């Protein structure tokens, strides 16, 4: 007959697990949980960030935020950016993976071309993208060939957001 015993916090396996987990849990608490908790507390206060200068205001900060039109503009931009980048970042790579999985002549080349941006510096890609969309850049030169007037891609808020979304989609899809 086997003896059944309840697992203790101090049996060998549990002690080893807590020993190995404790440094990570301490760092997680110190650098993630504590700052989040402190910022939640600060969101209900006003004044200085020091403990002597802050005073409790309750939900006043949140009410002021809700009635601020800039908040809604920023929230709308965030939703637009998220939808415009997440959906293509999911659909395009899946479509490319399906296409590259089929037997085509240039499969090796296309796989290399797909992976190349993953190892390209983001700074270099950003500078190249800025060069493409500057006022006298290749994109506006191509539009000029089609008798379309030049667009201030990075100077207009609407087109700048579209360019950023395009760059983000290209970055995450691997182009």
Secondary structure as the mmCIF struct_conf table of DSSP 4:
data_model
#
loop_
_struct_conf.conf_type_id
_struct_conf.id
_struct_conf.beg_label_comp_id
_struct_conf.beg_label_asym_id
_struct_conf.beg_label_seq_id
_struct_conf.end_label_comp_id
_struct_conf.end_label_asym_id
_struct_conf.end_label_seq_id
HELX_LH_PP_P HELX_LH_PP_P1 UNK A 2 UNK A 4
HELX_LH_PP_P HELX_LH_PP_P2 UNK A 6 UNK A 8
TURN_TY1_P TURN_TY1_P1 UNK A 9 UNK A 10
BEND BEND1 UNK A 11 UNK A 11
HELX_RH_AL_P HELX_RH_AL_P1 UNK A 12 UNK A 28
HELX_RH_PI_P HELX_RH_PI_P1 UNK A 29 UNK A 33
HELX_RH_AL_P HELX_RH_AL_P2 UNK A 34 UNK A 42
TURN_TY1_P TURN_TY1_P2 UNK A 43 UNK A 44
STRN STRN1 UNK A 45 UNK A 47
BEND BEND2 UNK A 49 UNK A 50
TURN_TY1_P TURN_TY1_P3 UNK A 51 UNK A 53
STRN STRN2 UNK A 54 UNK A 56
TURN_TY1_P TURN_TY1_P4 UNK A 58 UNK A 59
HELX_RH_AL_P HELX_RH_AL_P3 UNK A 60 UNK A 66
TURN_TY1_P TURN_TY1_P5 UNK A 67 UNK A 67
HELX_RH_AL_P HELX_RH_AL_P4 UNK A 69 UNK A 101
BEND BEND3 UNK A 102 UNK A 102
TURN_TY1_P TURN_TY1_P6 UNK A 105 UNK A 106
HELX_RH_AL_P HELX_RH_AL_P5 UNK A 107 UNK A 119
BEND BEND4 UNK A 120 UNK A 120
HELX_RH_AL_P HELX_RH_AL_P6 UNK A 122 UNK A 132
TURN_TY1_P TURN_TY1_P7 UNK A 133 UNK A 133
BEND BEND5 UNK A 134 UNK A 134
TURN_TY1_P TURN_TY1_P8 UNK A 135 UNK A 136
BEND BEND6 UNK A 137 UNK A 137
HELX_RH_AL_P HELX_RH_AL_P7 UNK A 138 UNK A 145
TURN_TY1_P TURN_TY1_P9 UNK A 146 UNK A 147
TURN_TY1_P TURN_TY1_P10 UNK A 153 UNK A 155
BEND BEND7 UNK A 156 UNK A 156
HELX_RH_AL_P HELX_RH_AL_P8 UNK A 157 UNK A 173
TURN_TY1_P TURN_TY1_P11 UNK A 174 UNK A 174
#
